[in-house]
Amino acid sequence: MKLKDVVAVITGGGSGLGEATAREFASAGAKLAILDLPASPGAKVAESLGANAIFTPADVASADQAEAAIAETVKKFGTVHIAINCAGIGRAMRTITKEGPHPLDLFSKVISVNLIGTFNVIRLAAAQMAKNQPVTADGERGVIVNTASVAAFDGQIGQAAYSASKGGVVALTLPVARDLSSMGIRVCTIAPGTFETPMLAGLPEPNRKALAAGIPFPQRLGRSAEYAALARHIVENEMLNGETIRLDGALRMPPR
Ligand SMILES: NC(=O)c1ccc[n+]([C@@H]2O[C@H](COP(=O)([O-])OP(=O)(O)OC[C@H]3O[C@@H](n4cnc5c(N)ncnc54)[C@H](O)[C@@H]3O)[C@@H](O)[C@H]2O)c1
């Protein structure tokens, strides 16, 4: 699917990988809904992109809020062709600590945003995409790109909740692609390694250097634009479907 004049919903579009994807897609002529939390910089990002972008504040884990955000997108731009799921949170805690067992509500929160939030937006966006007229000769109606993490495969100490949430995103990629195949909707997932975004900005410089040193090549953190370039390629390359692609410079995370 070409990006010119199609409508994309980008969750987590107010920051980091989602923001970079919004900018890439806007530069290619797509119309955008930045779906992010009300307090996020999503409104500023949408404003900076001009008349072809709106901010649709919502929590991805809320059925009602996400439904309202998709409805607002359809009201403004007519439909949804693309959903990019970048909204996510990272919380590190070991399964047991000196203070006691991992709080269950923290585990639930990470699963709720990263996994349930991703599926929530997938199901709502796909229901709209299914109504589209095909936009390619092969009958393509929509493309969905999710964001997992290399932590889905090599989760580190303290990443039980995060790895479980991202493993779930990897696991749903093929069955959802199969579910939606008869409607001409493709589904892929990107599993980033370590990327330079506000999510990692809180880390002290020595930790960031150590992270970069662990990447075989190139020995640096990933750039948001590199994620955005892959998201764009997935949208444009019709043969990519049902697959999770690692984007990590051959990084394999050690235990800690
Ligand atoms: N940065 C990395 O190294 C890295 C590595 C692997 C995976 N990821 C994943 O990539 C995605 C984007 O991460 P990032 O680094 O750009 O982080 P980020 O913190 O810069 O951006 C995440 C965005 O998601 C939004 N968000 C959080 N909870 C939300 C909710 N409940 N509803 C709606 N929006 C919500 C935030 O407001 C923020 O704008 C996340 O899913 C993250 O787990 C990041």
The ligand as a MOL file (V3000), in Angstrom:
LIG
                    3D

  0  0  0     0  0            999 V3000
M  V30 BEGIN CTAB
M  V30 COUNTS 44 48 0 0 0
M  V30 BEGIN ATOM
M  V30 1 N 13.0700 2.4300 22.8790 0
M  V30 2 C 13.4420 1.1680 22.8430 0
M  V30 3 O 14.6160 0.8290 22.9810 0
M  V30 4 C 12.4150 0.0870 22.6030 0
M  V30 5 C 12.8800 -1.2170 22.4400 0
M  V30 6 C 11.9830 -2.2380 22.2100 0
M  V30 7 C 10.6300 -1.9650 22.1620 0
M  V30 8 N 10.1880 -0.6930 22.3360 0 CHG=1
M  V30 9 C 8.7540 -0.4710 22.2790 0
M  V30 10 O 8.4700 0.5250 21.3270 0
M  V30 11 C 7.2820 1.2050 21.6730 0
M  V30 12 C 7.5450 2.6970 21.6500 0
M  V30 13 O 8.5210 2.9730 22.6380 0
M  V30 14 P 9.3500 4.3390 22.6880 0
M  V30 15 O 10.7410 3.9630 22.9950 0
M  V30 16 O 9.0330 5.1610 21.5160 0 CHG=-1
M  V30 17 O 8.7260 4.9320 24.0290 0
M  V30 18 P 8.1640 6.3850 24.3920 0
M  V30 19 O 7.9830 6.3430 25.8620 0
M  V30 20 O 9.0140 7.4430 23.7690 0
M  V30 21 O 6.7500 6.4110 23.6650 0
M  V30 22 C 5.6820 5.6100 24.1020 0
M  V30 23 C 4.4130 6.3840 23.8610 0
M  V30 24 O 3.3190 5.5300 24.2590 0
M  V30 25 C 2.3800 6.3340 24.9410 0
M  V30 26 N 1.5710 5.5090 25.8330 0
M  V30 27 C 1.9720 4.8650 26.9590 0
M  V30 28 N 0.9270 4.2540 27.5360 0
M  V30 29 C -0.1550 4.5050 26.7460 0
M  V30 30 C -1.5190 4.1430 26.8280 0
M  V30 31 N -2.0010 3.3970 27.8380 0
M  V30 32 N -2.3530 4.5900 25.8490 0
M  V30 33 C -1.9060 5.3580 24.8250 0
M  V30 34 N -0.6030 5.7260 24.7060 0
M  V30 35 C 0.2570 5.3020 25.6590 0
M  V30 36 C 3.2260 7.3300 25.7130 0
M  V30 37 O 2.4570 8.4660 26.1190 0
M  V30 38 C 4.3050 7.6650 24.6940 0
M  V30 39 O 3.9410 8.7610 23.8870 0
M  V30 40 C 6.8630 0.6610 23.0420 0
M  V30 41 O 5.8720 -0.3180 22.8540 0
M  V30 42 C 8.1270 0.0260 23.5660 0
M  V30 43 O 7.8640 -1.0240 24.4730 0
M  V30 44 C 11.0420 0.3400 22.5660 0
M  V30 END ATOM
M  V30 BEGIN BOND
M  V30 1 1 1 2
M  V30 2 2 2 3
M  V30 3 1 2 4
M  V30 4 1 4 5
M  V30 5 2 4 44
M  V30 6 2 5 6
M  V30 7 1 6 7
M  V30 8 2 7 8
M  V30 9 1 8 9
M  V30 10 1 8 44
M  V30 11 1 9 10
M  V30 12 1 9 42
M  V30 13 1 10 11
M  V30 14 1 11 12
M  V30 15 1 11 40
M  V30 16 1 12 13
M  V30 17 1 13 14
M  V30 18 2 14 15
M  V30 19 1 14 16
M  V30 20 1 14 17
M  V30 21 1 17 18
M  V30 22 2 18 19
M  V30 23 1 18 20
M  V30 24 1 18 21
M  V30 25 1 21 22
M  V30 26 1 22 23
M  V30 27 1 23 24
M  V30 28 1 23 38
M  V30 29 1 24 25
M  V30 30 1 25 26
M  V30 31 1 25 36
M  V30 32 1 26 27
M  V30 33 1 26 35
M  V30 34 2 27 28
M  V30 35 1 28 29
M  V30 36 1 29 30
M  V30 37 2 29 35
M  V30 38 1 30 31
M  V30 39 2 30 32
M  V30 40 1 32 33
M  V30 41 2 33 34
M  V30 42 1 34 35
M  V30 43 1 36 37
M  V30 44 1 36 38
M  V30 45 1 38 39
M  V30 46 1 40 41
M  V30 47 1 40 42
M  V30 48 1 42 43
M  V30 END BOND
M  V30 END CTAB
M  END
